[in-house]
Amino acid sequence: MTGVAIARVDPAGEIRPRRRIVGPARAVCRLTMAINGVDYRVEPNPAGPFDVRKAYRLRKPDGTAYDVALTGHGLTCDCPDFIFHRDGLGPDGCKHIKAMVAYGLLDRTGRKE
Ligand SMILES: [Zn+2]
């Protein structure tokens, strides 16, 4: 009966239209985040077997992808900048981590959201 509206009579004798019966809400969505002028497609990344609490994959238009995650040891990214210049050296992380934190997709405190 999707989309059918039928009138009903309320207790006061007024004729009122019934609410239309609709199917479940459907949403097809995509999240794109611009970092330093480059558009990254942001996709949830299923947690792996390690201590990953929340993870995302950021994909550039050229196909390059970086995995950003909140783990039991903090925020990590597999981009070269994080691996060679940031890991263990500063709390802020790379531009990918900064962007994900700035938009609330990952949390520096380590809370599960
Ligand atoms: Zn990164």
Boltz pocket constraint, residues with backbone or C-beta under 6 A from the ligand:
constraints:
  - pocket:
      binder: B
      contacts: [[A, 66], [A, 77], [A, 78], [A, 79], [A, 81], [A, 82], [A, 94], [A, 95], [A, 96], [A, 97]]
      max_distance: 6.0
